[in-house]
Amino acid sequence: LCHAGNRRGLGSPPPERASALLRGELSDQTLIWRKGCANLSLMTNEDMAEKAETQVYELGYHIISSIAEEKLPAEVTAIKDILEAEHAVFIAEEFPKLKHLTYTMTKVLAAKHLKFDTAYFGWMKFEIDPVAIPAIKKRLEGSQSILRFLLIKTVRESTLAVIKPPSFRGEPKAIPGLGAKVSAPVPSLMSEAEMDKTIEELVVE
């Protein structure tokens, strides 16, 4: 709300704020003009980030293996351009590497059905406004070089867990019977004829 004492005529900011803005003292802040109120509210970039409802996503993608390896940087840049056009903020990424596919995949290029057993796999993690996701998906689906992609929600931190081996304190307790010596059974001596007869009795016709 705006108090009556703060009104200086709608349409112009207070002189002291305008002077500070011209001197560059407010360059790291965003000026928010309240409608119907002459005074300005200052909001820092951190405040703006907190108010924006963004979400962290991870994009995994396969680039068709028919593309020459030296042209991969240009393909990765094209994917980044799609995300940057929607004001994505990149967090992490892995450059694509040639991988064998679990099964053969088909992509239609120039009215031809091309089959691929290998593809370049890479991924990107970024933060963006969720309303931009449909536009990103549409452009990725229209790419001639992307064989397939997967776009999922994730967290900023790494989710890879490090499994540590269990540690034991003190002397291990003996388990009854575990260390007991077992005498080897003495094999019975059978003639070849007795062995053949025993096998015949076990066979079920």
MODELLER restraints for C-alpha pairs under 7 A, 6 or more apart:
rsr = mdl.restraints
at = mdl.atoms
rsr.add(forms.Gaussian(group=physical.xy_distance, feature=features.Distance(at['CA:2:A'], at['CA:37:A']), mean=5.68, stdev=0.5))
rsr.add(forms.Gaussian(group=physical.xy_distance, feature=features.Distance(at['CA:6:A'], at['CA:38:A']), mean=6.84, stdev=0.5))
rsr.add(forms.Gaussian(group=physical.xy_distance, feature=features.Distance(at['CA:6:A'], at['CA:39:A']), mean=6.34, stdev=0.5))
rsr.add(forms.Gaussian(group=physical.xy_distance, feature=features.Distance(at['CA:7:A'], at['CA:37:A']), mean=6.48, stdev=0.5))
rsr.add(forms.Gaussian(group=physical.xy_distance, feature=features.Distance(at['CA:7:A'], at['CA:38:A']), mean=5.31, stdev=0.5))
rsr.add(forms.Gaussian(group=physical.xy_distance, feature=features.Distance(at['CA:8:A'], at['CA:14:A']), mean=6.97, stdev=0.5))
rsr.add(forms.Gaussian(group=physical.xy_distance, feature=features.Distance(at['CA:8:A'], at['CA:38:A']), mean=5.82, stdev=0.5))
rsr.add(forms.Gaussian(group=physical.xy_distance, feature=features.Distance(at['CA:9:A'], at['CA:38:A']), mean=6.26, stdev=0.5))
rsr.add(forms.Gaussian(group=physical.xy_distance, feature=features.Distance(at['CA:10:A'], at['CA:36:A']), mean=6.72, stdev=0.5))
rsr.add(forms.Gaussian(group=physical.xy_distance, feature=features.Distance(at['CA:10:A'], at['CA:37:A']), mean=6.52, stdev=0.5))
rsr.add(forms.Gaussian(group=physical.xy_distance, feature=features.Distance(at['CA:10:A'], at['CA:38:A']), mean=5.17, stdev=0.5))
rsr.add(forms.Gaussian(group=physical.xy_distance, feature=features.Distance(at['CA:11:A'], at['CA:38:A']), mean=6.78, stdev=0.5))
rsr.add(forms.Gaussian(group=physical.xy_distance, feature=features.Distance(at['CA:12:A'], at['CA:38:A']), mean=6.53, stdev=0.5))
rsr.add(forms.Gaussian(group=physical.xy_distance, feature=features.Distance(at['CA:13:A'], at['CA:38:A']), mean=5.85, stdev=0.5))
rsr.add(forms.Gaussian(group=physical.xy_distance, feature=features.Distance(at['CA:13:A'], at['CA:39:A']), mean=5.93, stdev=0.5))
rsr.add(forms.Gaussian(group=physical.xy_distance, feature=features.Distance(at['CA:13:A'], at['CA:40:A']), mean=6.60, stdev=0.5))
rsr.add(forms.Gaussian(group=physical.xy_distance, feature=features.Distance(at['CA:14:A'], at['CA:39:A']), mean=6.15, stdev=0.5))
rsr.add(forms.Gaussian(group=physical.xy_distance, feature=features.Distance(at['CA:20:A'], at['CA:26:A']), mean=6.41, stdev=0.5))
rsr.add(forms.Gaussian(group=physical.xy_distance, feature=features.Distance(at['CA:29:A'], at['CA:42:A']), mean=6.61, stdev=0.5))
rsr.add(forms.Gaussian(group=physical.xy_distance, feature=features.Distance(at['CA:29:A'], at['CA:43:A']), mean=5.97, stdev=0.5))
rsr.add(forms.Gaussian(group=physical.xy_distance, feature=features.Distance(at['CA:29:A'], at['CA:44:A']), mean=4.71, stdev=0.5))
rsr.add(forms.Gaussian(group=physical.xy_distance, feature=features.Distance(at['CA:29:A'], at['CA:45:A']), mean=6.28, stdev=0.5))
rsr.add(forms.Gaussian(group=physical.xy_distance, feature=features.Distance(at['CA:30:A'], at['CA:42:A']), mean=6.13, stdev=0.5))
rsr.add(forms.Gaussian(group=physical.xy_distance, feature=features.Distance(at['CA:30:A'], at['CA:43:A']), mean=5.34, stdev=0.5))
rsr.add(forms.Gaussian(group=physical.xy_distance, feature=features.Distance(at['CA:30:A'], at['CA:44:A']), mean=5.99, stdev=0.5))
rsr.add(forms.Gaussian(group=physical.xy_distance, feature=features.Distance(at['CA:30:A'], at['CA:45:A']), mean=6.97, stdev=0.5))
rsr.add(forms.Gaussian(group=physical.xy_distance, feature=features.Distance(at['CA:31:A'], at['CA:40:A']), mean=6.54, stdev=0.5))
rsr.add(forms.Gaussian(group=physical.xy_distance, feature=features.Distance(at['CA:31:A'], at['CA:41:A']), mean=6.20, stdev=0.5))
rsr.add(forms.Gaussian(group=physical.xy_distance, feature=features.Distance(at['CA:31:A'], at['CA:42:A']), mean=5.21, stdev=0.5))
rsr.add(forms.Gaussian(group=physical.xy_distance, feature=features.Distance(at['CA:31:A'], at['CA:43:A']), mean=6.48, stdev=0.5))
rsr.add(forms.Gaussian(group=physical.xy_distance, feature=features.Distance(at['CA:32:A'], at['CA:40:A']), mean=6.02, stdev=0.5))
rsr.add(forms.Gaussian(group=physical.xy_distance, feature=features.Distance(at['CA:32:A'], at['CA:41:A']), mean=5.29, stdev=0.5))
rsr.add(forms.Gaussian(group=physical.xy_distance, feature=features.Distance(at['CA:32:A'], at['CA:42:A']), mean=6.22, stdev=0.5))
rsr.add(forms.Gaussian(group=physical.xy_distance, feature=features.Distance(at['CA:32:A'], at['CA:43:A']), mean=6.96, stdev=0.5))
rsr.add(forms.Gaussian(group=physical.xy_distance, feature=features.Distance(at['CA:33:A'], at['CA:40:A']), mean=5.32, stdev=0.5))
rsr.add(forms.Gaussian(group=physical.xy_distance, feature=features.Distance(at['CA:33:A'], at['CA:41:A']), mean=6.65, stdev=0.5))
rsr.add(forms.Gaussian(group=physical.xy_distance, feature=features.Distance(at['CA:34:A'], at['CA:40:A']), mean=6.70, stdev=0.5))
rsr.add(forms.Gaussian(group=physical.xy_distance, feature=features.Distance(at['CA:53:A'], at['CA:129:A']), mean=6.37, stdev=0.5))
rsr.add(forms.Gaussian(group=physical.xy_distance, feature=features.Distance(at['CA:54:A'], at['CA:127:A']), mean=6.39, stdev=0.5))
rsr.add(forms.Gaussian(group=physical.xy_distance, feature=features.Distance(at['CA:54:A'], at['CA:128:A']), mean=5.17, stdev=0.5))
rsr.add(forms.Gaussian(group=physical.xy_distance, feature=features.Distance(at['CA:54:A'], at['CA:129:A']), mean=4.46, stdev=0.5))
rsr.add(forms.Gaussian(group=physical.xy_distance, feature=features.Distance(at['CA:54:A'], at['CA:130:A']), mean=6.42, stdev=0.5))
rsr.add(forms.Gaussian(group=physical.xy_distance, feature=features.Distance(at['CA:55:A'], at['CA:127:A']), mean=5.47, stdev=0.5))
rsr.add(forms.Gaussian(group=physical.xy_distance, feature=features.Distance(at['CA:55:A'], at['CA:128:A']), mean=5.58, stdev=0.5))
rsr.add(forms.Gaussian(group=physical.xy_distance, feature=features.Distance(at['CA:55:A'], at['CA:129:A']), mean=6.18, stdev=0.5))
rsr.add(forms.Gaussian(group=physical.xy_distance, feature=features.Distance(at['CA:55:A'], at['CA:130:A']), mean=6.28, stdev=0.5))
rsr.add(forms.Gaussian(group=physical.xy_distance, feature=features.Distance(at['CA:56:A'], at['CA:126:A']), mean=5.64, stdev=0.5))
rsr.add(forms.Gaussian(group=physical.xy_distance, feature=features.Distance(at['CA:56:A'], at['CA:127:A']), mean=4.24, stdev=0.5))
rsr.add(forms.Gaussian(group=physical.xy_distance, feature=features.Distance(at['CA:56:A'], at['CA:128:A']), mean=6.49, stdev=0.5))
rsr.add(forms.Gaussian(group=physical.xy_distance, feature=features.Distance(at['CA:56:A'], at['CA:153:A']), mean=6.03, stdev=0.5))
rsr.add(forms.Gaussian(group=physical.xy_distance, feature=features.Distance(at['CA:56:A'], at['CA:154:A']), mean=5.59, stdev=0.5))
rsr.add(forms.Gaussian(group=physical.xy_distance, feature=features.Distance(at['CA:56:A'], at['CA:155:A']), mean=5.72, stdev=0.5))
rsr.add(forms.Gaussian(group=physical.xy_distance, feature=features.Distance(at['CA:56:A'], at['CA:156:A']), mean=6.27, stdev=0.5))
rsr.add(forms.Gaussian(group=physical.xy_distance, feature=features.Distance(at['CA:57:A'], at['CA:125:A']), mean=5.73, stdev=0.5))
rsr.add(forms.Gaussian(group=physical.xy_distance, feature=features.Distance(at['CA:57:A'], at['CA:126:A']), mean=5.53, stdev=0.5))
rsr.add(forms.Gaussian(group=physical.xy_distance, feature=features.Distance(at['CA:57:A'], at['CA:127:A']), mean=6.13, stdev=0.5))
rsr.add(forms.Gaussian(group=physical.xy_distance, feature=features.Distance(at['CA:57:A'], at['CA:151:A']), mean=6.81, stdev=0.5))
rsr.add(forms.Gaussian(group=physical.xy_distance, feature=features.Distance(at['CA:57:A'], at['CA:152:A']), mean=5.58, stdev=0.5))
rsr.add(forms.Gaussian(group=physical.xy_distance, feature=features.Distance(at['CA:57:A'], at['CA:153:A']), mean=4.44, stdev=0.5))
rsr.add(forms.Gaussian(group=physical.xy_distance, feature=features.Distance(at['CA:57:A'], at['CA:154:A']), mean=5.30, stdev=0.5))
rsr.add(forms.Gaussian(group=physical.xy_distance, feature=features.Distance(at['CA:58:A'], at['CA:123:A']), mean=6.96, stdev=0.5))
rsr.add(forms.Gaussian(group=physical.xy_distance, feature=features.Distance(at['CA:58:A'], at['CA:124:A']), mean=5.64, stdev=0.5))
rsr.add(forms.Gaussian(group=physical.xy_distance, feature=features.Distance(at['CA:58:A'], at['CA:125:A']), mean=4.32, stdev=0.5))
rsr.add(forms.Gaussian(group=physical.xy_distance, feature=features.Distance(at['CA:58:A'], at['CA:126:A']), mean=6.45, stdev=0.5))
rsr.add(forms.Gaussian(group=physical.xy_distance, feature=features.Distance(at['CA:58:A'], at['CA:151:A']), mean=5.81, stdev=0.5))
rsr.add(forms.Gaussian(group=physical.xy_distance, feature=features.Distance(at['CA:58:A'], at['CA:152:A']), mean=5.48, stdev=0.5))
rsr.add(forms.Gaussian(group=physical.xy_distance, feature=features.Distance(at['CA:58:A'], at['CA:153:A']), mean=6.34, stdev=0.5))
rsr.add(forms.Gaussian(group=physical.xy_distance, feature=features.Distance(at['CA:58:A'], at['CA:154:A']), mean=6.37, stdev=0.5))
rsr.add(forms.Gaussian(group=physical.xy_distance, feature=features.Distance(at['CA:59:A'], at['CA:123:A']), mean=5.38, stdev=0.5))
rsr.add(forms.Gaussian(group=physical.xy_distance, feature=features.Distance(at['CA:59:A'], at['CA:124:A']), mean=5.18, stdev=0.5))
rsr.add(forms.Gaussian(group=physical.xy_distance, feature=features.Distance(at['CA:59:A'], at['CA:125:A']), mean=6.34, stdev=0.5))
rsr.add(forms.Gaussian(group=physical.xy_distance, feature=features.Distance(at['CA:59:A'], at['CA:149:A']), mean=6.99, stdev=0.5))
rsr.add(forms.Gaussian(group=physical.xy_distance, feature=features.Distance(at['CA:59:A'], at['CA:150:A']), mean=5.76, stdev=0.5))
rsr.add(forms.Gaussian(group=physical.xy_distance, feature=features.Distance(at['CA:59:A'], at['CA:151:A']), mean=4.58, stdev=0.5))
rsr.add(forms.Gaussian(group=physical.xy_distance, feature=features.Distance(at['CA:59:A'], at['CA:152:A']), mean=6.68, stdev=0.5))
rsr.add(forms.Gaussian(group=physical.xy_distance, feature=features.Distance(at['CA:60:A'], at['CA:122:A']), mean=5.97, stdev=0.5))
rsr.add(forms.Gaussian(group=physical.xy_distance, feature=features.Distance(at['CA:60:A'], at['CA:123:A']), mean=4.29, stdev=0.5))
rsr.add(forms.Gaussian(group=physical.xy_distance, feature=features.Distance(at['CA:60:A'], at['CA:124:A']), mean=6.65, stdev=0.5))
rsr.add(forms.Gaussian(group=physical.xy_distance, feature=features.Distance(at['CA:60:A'], at['CA:149:A']), mean=5.53, stdev=0.5))
rsr.add(forms.Gaussian(group=physical.xy_distance, feature=features.Distance(at['CA:60:A'], at['CA:150:A']), mean=5.14, stdev=0.5))
rsr.add(forms.Gaussian(group=physical.xy_distance, feature=features.Distance(at['CA:60:A'], at['CA:151:A']), mean=6.48, stdev=0.5))
rsr.add(forms.Gaussian(group=physical.xy_distance, feature=features.Distance(at['CA:61:A'], at['CA:121:A']), mean=5.75, stdev=0.5))
rsr.add(forms.Gaussian(group=physical.xy_distance, feature=features.Distance(at['CA:61:A'], at['CA:122:A']), mean=5.67, stdev=0.5))
rsr.add(forms.Gaussian(group=physical.xy_distance, feature=features.Distance(at['CA:61:A'], at['CA:123:A']), mean=6.11, stdev=0.5))
rsr.add(forms.Gaussian(group=physical.xy_distance, feature=features.Distance(at['CA:61:A'], at['CA:146:A']), mean=6.90, stdev=0.5))
rsr.add(forms.Gaussian(group=physical.xy_distance, feature=features.Distance(at['CA:61:A'], at['CA:148:A']), mean=5.90, stdev=0.5))
rsr.add(forms.Gaussian(group=physical.xy_distance, feature=features.Distance(at['CA:61:A'], at['CA:149:A']), mean=4.12, stdev=0.5))
rsr.add(forms.Gaussian(group=physical.xy_distance, feature=features.Distance(at['CA:61:A'], at['CA:150:A']), mean=6.35, stdev=0.5))
rsr.add(forms.Gaussian(group=physical.xy_distance, feature=features.Distance(at['CA:62:A'], at['CA:119:A']), mean=5.67, stdev=0.5))
rsr.add(forms.Gaussian(group=physical.xy_distance, feature=features.Distance(at['CA:62:A'], at['CA:120:A']), mean=5.27, stdev=0.5))
rsr.add(forms.Gaussian(group=physical.xy_distance, feature=features.Distance(at['CA:62:A'], at['CA:121:A']), mean=4.56, stdev=0.5))
rsr.add(forms.Gaussian(group=physical.xy_distance, feature=features.Distance(at['CA:62:A'], at['CA:122:A']), mean=6.69, stdev=0.5))
rsr.add(forms.Gaussian(group=physical.xy_distance, feature=features.Distance(at['CA:62:A'], at['CA:146:A']), mean=5.76, stdev=0.5))
rsr.add(forms.Gaussian(group=physical.xy_distance, feature=features.Distance(at['CA:62:A'], at['CA:147:A']), mean=5.36, stdev=0.5))
rsr.add(forms.Gaussian(group=physical.xy_distance, feature=features.Distance(at['CA:62:A'], at['CA:148:A']), mean=5.46, stdev=0.5))
rsr.add(forms.Gaussian(group=physical.xy_distance, feature=features.Distance(at['CA:62:A'], at['CA:149:A']), mean=6.23, stdev=0.5))
rsr.add(forms.Gaussian(group=physical.xy_distance, feature=features.Distance(at['CA:63:A'], at['CA:119:A']), mean=5.60, stdev=0.5))
rsr.add(forms.Gaussian(group=physical.xy_distance, feature=features.Distance(at['CA:63:A'], at['CA:120:A']), mean=4.92, stdev=0.5))
rsr.add(forms.Gaussian(group=physical.xy_distance, feature=features.Distance(at['CA:63:A'], at['CA:121:A']), mean=6.51, stdev=0.5))
rsr.add(forms.Gaussian(group=physical.xy_distance, feature=features.Distance(at['CA:63:A'], at['CA:145:A']), mean=5.57, stdev=0.5))
rsr.add(forms.Gaussian(group=physical.xy_distance, feature=features.Distance(at['CA:63:A'], at['CA:146:A']), mean=4.51, stdev=0.5))
rsr.add(forms.Gaussian(group=physical.xy_distance, feature=features.Distance(at['CA:63:A'], at['CA:147:A']), mean=5.45, stdev=0.5))
rsr.add(forms.Gaussian(group=physical.xy_distance, feature=features.Distance(at['CA:64:A'], at['CA:119:A']), mean=5.04, stdev=0.5))
rsr.add(forms.Gaussian(group=physical.xy_distance, feature=features.Distance(at['CA:64:A'], at['CA:120:A']), mean=6.48, stdev=0.5))
rsr.add(forms.Gaussian(group=physical.xy_distance, feature=features.Distance(at['CA:64:A'], at['CA:145:A']), mean=5.71, stdev=0.5))
rsr.add(forms.Gaussian(group=physical.xy_distance, feature=features.Distance(at['CA:64:A'], at['CA:146:A']), mean=6.11, stdev=0.5))
rsr.add(forms.Gaussian(group=physical.xy_distance, feature=features.Distance(at['CA:64:A'], at['CA:147:A']), mean=5.48, stdev=0.5))
rsr.add(forms.Gaussian(group=physical.xy_distance, feature=features.Distance(at['CA:65:A'], at['CA:118:A']), mean=6.00, stdev=0.5))
rsr.add(forms.Gaussian(group=physical.xy_distance, feature=features.Distance(at['CA:65:A'], at['CA:119:A']), mean=4.57, stdev=0.5))
rsr.add(forms.Gaussian(group=physical.xy_distance, feature=features.Distance(at['CA:65:A'], at['CA:120:A']), mean=6.14, stdev=0.5))
rsr.add(forms.Gaussian(group=physical.xy_distance, feature=features.Distance(at['CA:82:A'], at['CA:136:A']), mean=6.55, stdev=0.5))
rsr.add(forms.Gaussian(group=physical.xy_distance, feature=features.Distance(at['CA:83:A'], at['CA:136:A']), mean=6.70, stdev=0.5))
rsr.add(forms.Gaussian(group=physical.xy_distance, feature=features.Distance(at['CA:86:A'], at['CA:132:A']), mean=6.13, stdev=0.5))
rsr.add(forms.Gaussian(group=physical.xy_distance, feature=features.Distance(at['CA:87:A'], at['CA:128:A']), mean=6.74, stdev=0.5))
rsr.add(forms.Gaussian(group=physical.xy_distance, feature=features.Distance(at['CA:88:A'], at['CA:126:A']), mean=6.20, stdev=0.5))
rsr.add(forms.Gaussian(group=physical.xy_distance, feature=features.Distance(at['CA:88:A'], at['CA:127:A']), mean=5.68, stdev=0.5))
rsr.add(forms.Gaussian(group=physical.xy_distance, feature=features.Distance(at['CA:88:A'], at['CA:128:A']), mean=4.82, stdev=0.5))
rsr.add(forms.Gaussian(group=physical.xy_distance, feature=features.Distance(at['CA:89:A'], at['CA:126:A']), mean=5.34, stdev=0.5))
rsr.add(forms.Gaussian(group=physical.xy_distance, feature=features.Distance(at['CA:89:A'], at['CA:127:A']), mean=5.08, stdev=0.5))
rsr.add(forms.Gaussian(group=physical.xy_distance, feature=features.Distance(at['CA:89:A'], at['CA:128:A']), mean=6.46, stdev=0.5))
rsr.add(forms.Gaussian(group=physical.xy_distance, feature=features.Distance(at['CA:90:A'], at['CA:125:A']), mean=6.14, stdev=0.5))
rsr.add(forms.Gaussian(group=physical.xy_distance, feature=features.Distance(at['CA:90:A'], at['CA:126:A']), mean=4.21, stdev=0.5))
rsr.add(forms.Gaussian(group=physical.xy_distance, feature=features.Distance(at['CA:90:A'], at['CA:127:A']), mean=6.44, stdev=0.5))
rsr.add(forms.Gaussian(group=physical.xy_distance, feature=features.Distance(at['CA:91:A'], at['CA:125:A']), mean=5.40, stdev=0.5))
rsr.add(forms.Gaussian(group=physical.xy_distance, feature=features.Distance(at['CA:91:A'], at['CA:126:A']), mean=5.06, stdev=0.5))
rsr.add(forms.Gaussian(group=physical.xy_distance, feature=features.Distance(at['CA:92:A'], at['CA:124:A']), mean=5.93, stdev=0.5))
rsr.add(forms.Gaussian(group=physical.xy_distance, feature=features.Distance(at['CA:92:A'], at['CA:125:A']), mean=5.11, stdev=0.5))
rsr.add(forms.Gaussian(group=physical.xy_distance, feature=features.Distance(at['CA:93:A'], at['CA:123:A']), mean=5.55, stdev=0.5))
rsr.add(forms.Gaussian(group=physical.xy_distance, feature=features.Distance(at['CA:93:A'], at['CA:124:A']), mean=4.17, stdev=0.5))
rsr.add(forms.Gaussian(group=physical.xy_distance, feature=features.Distance(at['CA:93:A'], at['CA:125:A']), mean=5.96, stdev=0.5))
rsr.add(forms.Gaussian(group=physical.xy_distance, feature=features.Distance(at['CA:94:A'], at['CA:122:A']), mean=5.49, stdev=0.5))
rsr.add(forms.Gaussian(group=physical.xy_distance, feature=features.Distance(at['CA:94:A'], at['CA:123:A']), mean=5.39, stdev=0.5))
rsr.add(forms.Gaussian(group=physical.xy_distance, feature=features.Distance(at['CA:94:A'], at['CA:124:A']), mean=6.52, stdev=0.5))
rsr.add(forms.Gaussian(group=physical.xy_distance, feature=features.Distance(at['CA:95:A'], at['CA:122:A']), mean=5.31, stdev=0.5))
rsr.add(forms.Gaussian(group=physical.xy_distance, feature=features.Distance(at['CA:96:A'], at['CA:120:A']), mean=5.19, stdev=0.5))
rsr.add(forms.Gaussian(group=physical.xy_distance, feature=features.Distance(at['CA:96:A'], at['CA:121:A']), mean=4.57, stdev=0.5))
rsr.add(forms.Gaussian(group=physical.xy_distance, feature=features.Distance(at['CA:96:A'], at['CA:122:A']), mean=3.77, stdev=0.5))
rsr.add(forms.Gaussian(group=physical.xy_distance, feature=features.Distance(at['CA:97:A'], at['CA:120:A']), mean=4.80, stdev=0.5))
rsr.add(forms.Gaussian(group=physical.xy_distance, feature=features.Distance(at['CA:97:A'], at['CA:121:A']), mean=5.32, stdev=0.5))
rsr.add(forms.Gaussian(group=physical.xy_distance, feature=features.Distance(at['CA:97:A'], at['CA:122:A']), mean=6.56, stdev=0.5))
rsr.add(forms.Gaussian(group=physical.xy_distance, feature=features.Distance(at['CA:98:A'], at['CA:118:A']), mean=6.75, stdev=0.5))
rsr.add(forms.Gaussian(group=physical.xy_distance, feature=features.Distance(at['CA:98:A'], at['CA:119:A']), mean=5.48, stdev=0.5))
rsr.add(forms.Gaussian(group=physical.xy_distance, feature=features.Distance(at['CA:98:A'], at['CA:120:A']), mean=4.17, stdev=0.5))
rsr.add(forms.Gaussian(group=physical.xy_distance, feature=features.Distance(at['CA:98:A'], at['CA:121:A']), mean=6.30, stdev=0.5))
rsr.add(forms.Gaussian(group=physical.xy_distance, feature=features.Distance(at['CA:99:A'], at['CA:118:A']), mean=5.55, stdev=0.5))
rsr.add(forms.Gaussian(group=physical.xy_distance, feature=features.Distance(at['CA:99:A'], at['CA:119:A']), mean=5.55, stdev=0.5))
rsr.add(forms.Gaussian(group=physical.xy_distance, feature=features.Distance(at['CA:99:A'], at['CA:120:A']), mean=5.92, stdev=0.5))
rsr.add(forms.Gaussian(group=physical.xy_distance, feature=features.Distance(at['CA:99:A'], at['CA:121:A']), mean=6.50, stdev=0.5))
rsr.add(forms.Gaussian(group=physical.xy_distance, feature=features.Distance(at['CA:100:A'], at['CA:117:A']), mean=6.12, stdev=0.5))
rsr.add(forms.Gaussian(group=physical.xy_distance, feature=features.Distance(at['CA:100:A'], at['CA:118:A']), mean=4.43, stdev=0.5))
rsr.add(forms.Gaussian(group=physical.xy_distance, feature=features.Distance(at['CA:100:A'], at['CA:119:A']), mean=6.66, stdev=0.5))
rsr.add(forms.Gaussian(group=physical.xy_distance, feature=features.Distance(at['CA:101:A'], at['CA:117:A']), mean=5.37, stdev=0.5))
rsr.add(forms.Gaussian(group=physical.xy_distance, feature=features.Distance(at['CA:101:A'], at['CA:118:A']), mean=5.25, stdev=0.5))
rsr.add(forms.Gaussian(group=physical.xy_distance, feature=features.Distance(at['CA:101:A'], at['CA:119:A']), mean=6.93, stdev=0.5))
rsr.add(forms.Gaussian(group=physical.xy_distance, feature=features.Distance(at['CA:103:A'], at['CA:117:A']), mean=6.68, stdev=0.5))
rsr.add(forms.Gaussian(group=physical.xy_distance, feature=features.Distance(at['CA:104:A'], at['CA:115:A']), mean=6.42, stdev=0.5))
rsr.add(forms.Gaussian(group=physical.xy_distance, feature=features.Distance(at['CA:104:A'], at['CA:116:A']), mean=5.58, stdev=0.5))
rsr.add(forms.Gaussian(group=physical.xy_distance, feature=features.Distance(at['CA:104:A'], at['CA:117:A']), mean=4.85, stdev=0.5))
rsr.add(forms.Gaussian(group=physical.xy_distance, feature=features.Distance(at['CA:105:A'], at['CA:115:A']), mean=5.56, stdev=0.5))
rsr.add(forms.Gaussian(group=physical.xy_distance, feature=features.Distance(at['CA:105:A'], at['CA:116:A']), mean=5.30, stdev=0.5))
rsr.add(forms.Gaussian(group=physical.xy_distance, feature=features.Distance(at['CA:105:A'], at['CA:117:A']), mean=6.69, stdev=0.5))
rsr.add(forms.Gaussian(group=physical.xy_distance, feature=features.Distance(at['CA:106:A'], at['CA:113:A']), mean=6.16, stdev=0.5))
rsr.add(forms.Gaussian(group=physical.xy_distance, feature=features.Distance(at['CA:106:A'], at['CA:114:A']), mean=5.40, stdev=0.5))
rsr.add(forms.Gaussian(group=physical.xy_distance, feature=features.Distance(at['CA:106:A'], at['CA:115:A']), mean=4.41, stdev=0.5))
rsr.add(forms.Gaussian(group=physical.xy_distance, feature=features.Distance(at['CA:106:A'], at['CA:116:A']), mean=6.26, stdev=0.5))
rsr.add(forms.Gaussian(group=physical.xy_distance, feature=features.Distance(at['CA:107:A'], at['CA:113:A']), mean=5.68, stdev=0.5))
rsr.add(forms.Gaussian(group=physical.xy_distance, feature=features.Distance(at['CA:107:A'], at['CA:114:A']), mean=5.35, stdev=0.5))
rsr.add(forms.Gaussian(group=physical.xy_distance, feature=features.Distance(at['CA:107:A'], at['CA:115:A']), mean=6.56, stdev=0.5))
rsr.add(forms.Gaussian(group=physical.xy_distance, feature=features.Distance(at['CA:107:A'], at['CA:147:A']), mean=6.46, stdev=0.5))
rsr.add(forms.Gaussian(group=physical.xy_distance, feature=features.Distance(at['CA:108:A'], at['CA:114:A']), mean=6.12, stdev=0.5))
